[in-house]
């Protein structure tokens, strides 16, 4: 019987222990499952780095936000996924996150190319079992909300670059216009020019930013 080693990283300890309880009780023919856990970026990075010269984890389950939303910390689960892709490319990576917006999911698909993405509100014991088996034998695995976001993005005929997407994203989460330059690295005049162009693309030329956000959401960009 093969041992399937899983590392689950989530800053909510009770959530993480719940995953461990469910995962280690999955009935998977030919496999026994062992789950290690970590609740910070640094602890997760240490375990991944230690695995390079010993056993390799078969699957990493990563939360995207590895800190309380009101705290400013430098690293995310996406950063950890990028690091793991470089250090242990043979290890399969899946995200289990509360983020279900198109921008965040598609950003992770591009930066990490994960073997799975599960939106937390989709997760139950059966979903976790299906995810483990699919990711092990025939990846990728996407939960229903993640798959919906991916499909919605694929149907768009509007092409936006990363700075356009960041403008839309930050407007959607309430970032003030005067603060956009702190996140996007463009001058205020360049940001305004891009906003005018975006409003033209989405047919909201004579409307406010809220109309632009709603139009972008309807097209699956945020």
N, C-alpha and C positions, 0 to 999 in steps of 0.2 A: 504494500500500500504506500502511495506517495504522500508526503507531507506538503500541504499547501500553506505557505506562510503568508500572512496578511498583516500589513501595518495600517492601522486606522488613526488618523490625526484630526482631532476636532477640539476646539477650545472649550466646549461644553462637556464637562466630565461625565454627567449623567447620560447624555446622548451617546457619547463614545462607549460607555460601559454597556449601554443597551445594544449597540451594534455588536460588540464583542460577544455578548450573551447569545444573540441570534446567530451570528456567523459561525460560532464554534459548535452549534447544534444542527447545522445543515447536514442533511444526509446526501453525500456526493460519492457515488460509486467509485472505488479505487483511490479515494483521497481521505486523509484526515486533515482537519483544519486547525491551525494554531494562529491566534490573533495577538499581536502586540499593539500597544496604544501609546499615544503621545498627545499632549494638549497644548503645545506651543510650537512655533516655527523652529526655535532653536533645538528643542528636544527631538522633533521630527528629523531635522537635518542631521543631528548627531547619530541617530539610529540608522539613517540611510547611508551616511558616510561609513559607519562601522560595518555595514553589510557588504561594502565593496570588496573587502578582503576576507570575508567569511562566507556565510550563506547569503543568497540573494532573496529578497522578498519577491514572491510571485505577483502580488497585487498590492498597490498602495491605494487606500481610500482617503482622499483629501477633502477637507472643508476648504472653501475659498477664503472666508473671513476667519482668521485665527486670532481674533482679539475682539473685545467688546466694541460696538459701533461708535461709542463716544470717545474711544481712545485712539490716538495717532501713533501707529506703529509702522515700521518700515517694510515689513514683509508680509506676503499673503500666501495662501495655499497655491495660487497660480505660480508665484515665484518658486515655491518648493517643487512644484511639478516640473518647471523648466530645469531646475537643478537636478532632479532625479532623472530626467531624460538624458542629461549629460553624463551623470555618474553611473547610472545603472540602466542603460538603454533597453536591456532585456526584460526589465520589470514592467508589468502592466500598470497603468495609472488610471484611476477613475475618481471623479469628483462627486461628492455628496454635499449639496449646498442648498441654502434657502434662495439663492439667486436664480430666478427663472426668466430674467429679461434677456432679450435677444442680444443686446450689446455685450453683456458679460459672458454669456455662453459662447457666442461666436468669437469673442476675443480669446477665450481659453482654447477653443478648437484650433485657432490659428497658432497660438504661442506654444501649446503643449502637445497638441494632437493626441488627446487622451483616448484610452480604450473604453471609456464609459463616462456618462454624466447622468446623475440622478438628482432630481429636485426633491428636497426633503419632504415636501408635502405629498409626494408620490410614494414614499418609502413605507413598506410594511414587510413582515417576514418573507412573504412570497416573492416580492420584488427583489429583496436582497439575495435570496436564493437564486432567482433567475439571473441576476446580475453576475454573481460569482461564477456560475456555470458557463454563462455566455462569454464573459471576459476571459475565462480560463481556456475555453475550447474554440470559440469562434467570435472574437470581438469585432465590432464594438457593441456596447449595450447602452441604450438611452431610455430613460423613463419617459412617460407619456408627455409631460410638460416640456421636457428638454427636446424631444423629437418634434413637438409642435413648433417650438421656437426656431429650430433648425430648418424645418420645412418652410415656415413663413419667410425666413430670410432668403431662401433659395428662389422664391417666386418674384422677388423684386427686380425691376428693370432700371432702378436708379443706382448709379455708381457713385459712392462716396469714399473719400480717402479717410485715413485714421483721424485727422484733425477735425474733419466735418463730423465724424461719429462722436468724437469726444465733446464737441460743442453741444450736440443734441443730448448726449447722455447727461452732461452737467446741468444743462437747462432743465432736464426732466427731474433731477433730484433737488432742484431749488437753488443751485449755485447762482449767486447774483452776477449780473453782467460785468460789474466792476472787478469781480474776482476771477473771471474766466481766464484771464491772461496768466494767473498763477498756476493753472492746471494744463494749459494748452501750449504755452510758449510761443504765443503770437502777440503782436502789438494789438492794442485796442481797436485801431482802425482796420487791421487785417481781419480781426474777429467779426467786426460789424459788416465788412464786405462779404465774408463767408455766410453770415446769417442772412443777408439779403439774397445771396445766391441760393441758399437752402430754401428760403421762403418761395423763391421763384420755382425751384424744382418741385416743391410739394404743393404749389398752387395756393399759397397763403400770403401773397405779396402785400396785400393791404390789411393784414390782420396782425394780432399781437403774437408774442412768443408762445403763449398757451396753444394757439391754433396750430403753430408749427409743431409743437410737441405732440399734440393729438394726431396730426397727420402722419408724423414719423412713426408713432406707435401703431397706427393702423396699417402701416406698410412693413412693420416688423423690425424697424431699425433700433428701437429702444423698448 
